[in-house]
Structures are given as structure tokens and as C-alpha cells.
Amino acid sequence: MALALRFFTCVVLMVCIIASVDASIKCDTVASILTPCANYLSKGGAVPAPCCEGVKKLTSLAQTTPDRQQACQCIQSVVKGISGLNPSLASDLPKKCGVSIPYPISMSTNCKNIK
């Protein structure tokens, strides 16, 4: 698990360096917010409370179009780094946590089209 988290953090940090969207949300912030979700996203079961707290926090941080687009890109980068990710668990996560986001959590989401 520790190796997966290091890889996950490394991937997110690389994306942060590459990303050039004018947004206040940083990918390392998204990674730390979503770290408690990693085990659930690969193995399922009950969603940990810290995971849902993070999803809610991320939703409240992404209030502008650039922030939502950046959050989407960061989420996609984060989930790429989760070994054994179950895509349906990722797409259902906001609903399971009782929040609504204006885009699906999916690798096929075009983050540039999010308003």
C-alpha cells in the first residue's frame, strides 16, 4: 500500500508540474484529499468517512470553471495512479458521499468542456 501511495503521489506531482490551467486548485491538494479513498476505489466495501469528507471538501473548493476543470484533470491523474481501480466505484463515489458534481468521474470525461 505504501508503494502504491508513493507512486500515486508521484504521478499527481508530475501532473501538477505539467498543468497550466489558471486555477487555484493544485493536484497535490486533490491527491491528499482523495488519498483516504484509494483503498475503497480498488477494493470496494464501505466508503471511509475521511474519503467522503475529502470529496465534500474538493466539491466546495471547485467553485469556478477553471477550478472545476483543474479538479477534473487532477482527479483523472489521481485515479490513474490507483492500482486495481474499479471505474464504477470511482464514478459512484460522489453519490455515495452525498454530493453532486457537474461532471462524471471517468477517464473519458473531457475536462476542458466542464463549465
C-alpha positions in Angstrom: 0.0 0.0 0.0 2.8 2.4 0.8 4.4 1.9 -2.6 1.1 2.5 -4.3 0.6 5.7 -2.4 4.1 6.9 -3.3 3.5 6.1 -7.0 0.1 7.8 -6.7 1.7 11.0 -5.2 4.5 11.0 -7.8 2.1 10.8 -10.7 0.0 13.6 -9.2 3.0 15.8 -8.6 4.2 15.3 -12.2 0.8 16.4 -13.4 0.9 19.5 -11.2 4.2 20.5 -12.8 2.8 20.0 -16.3 -0.7 21.5 -15.7 -1.0 25.2 -16.8 -4.7 25.9 -16.1 -5.4 29.2 -14.4 -6.9 27.6 -11.3 -6.4 27.8 -7.6 -6.7 24.0 -7.0 -3.5 22.1 -7.0 -3.1 18.5 -7.9 -1.2 17.7 -4.7 -4.1 19.1 -2.8 -6.5 16.8 -4.7 -4.2 13.9 -4.1 -4.1 14.4 -0.4 -7.8 14.9 -0.2 -8.5 11.7 -2.1 -5.8 9.5 -0.5 -8.3 8.1 2.0 -10.4 6.9 -1.0 -7.7 4.8 -2.6 -8.5 1.5 -0.8 -12.2 1.9 -1.4 -11.7 2.7 -5.1 -9.8 -0.5 -5.7 -11.5 -2.9 -3.3 -15.0 -1.5 -2.6 -16.8 -2.0 0.6 -17.9 0.8 2.8 -16.7 4.3 1.9 -14.5 5.6 4.7 -15.7 8.8 6.4 -12.4 10.6 5.6 -12.9 9.8 2.0 -16.4 11.4 1.9 -15.1 14.4 3.9 -12.4 14.8 1.2 -14.9 14.5 -1.7 -17.1 17.2 0.0 -14.1 19.4 0.6 -13.0 19.1 -3.0 -16.5 19.9 -4.2 -16.6 23.1 -2.1 -13.1 24.1 -3.4 -14.1 23.8 -7.1 -16.5 26.7 -7.5 -15.2 28.4 -10.7 -14.9 26.9 -14.2 -11.1 26.8 -14.1 -11.2 25.2 -10.7 -13.6 22.5 -11.8 -11.6 21.8 -14.9 -8.4 21.6 -12.9 -10.1 19.4 -10.3 -11.3 17.1 -13.1 -7.8 16.8 -14.6 -6.3 16.2 -11.2 -8.9 13.5 -10.3 -8.2 11.8 -13.6 -4.5 11.8 -12.8 -5.1 10.6 -9.3 -7.3 7.7 -10.3 -4.7 6.6 -12.9 -2.3 6.0 -10.1 -4.6 3.7 -8.1 -3.7 0.1 -8.6 -6.7 -2.0 -9.5 -9.1 0.9 -9.7 -12.7 -0.1 -10.2 -14.1 2.6 -12.6 -17.7 2.1 -11.4 -16.7 2.7 -7.8 -14.9 5.9 -8.9 -18.0 7.2 -10.9 -20.3 6.4 -8.0 -18.2 8.0 -5.3 -19.8 11.4 -5.2 -23.3 9.9 -5.0 -22.1 7.5 -2.2 -20.8 10.6 -0.3 -24.0 12.6 -0.8 -22.6 15.2 -3.1 -23.3 16.3 -6.7 -20.5 17.3 -9.1 -21.2 18.7 -12.6 -19.2 16.0 -14.4 -18.8 12.3 -14.2 -15.6 10.9 -12.6 -14.4 9.0 -15.7 -11.2 8.8 -17.7 -13.3 9.6 -20.8 -14.6 12.9 -19.4 -13.2 15.9 -21.4 -12.3 18.2 -18.5 -11.9 21.2 -20.9 -15.7 21.0 -21.6 -16.7 21.4 -17.9 -18.3 24.7 -17.1 
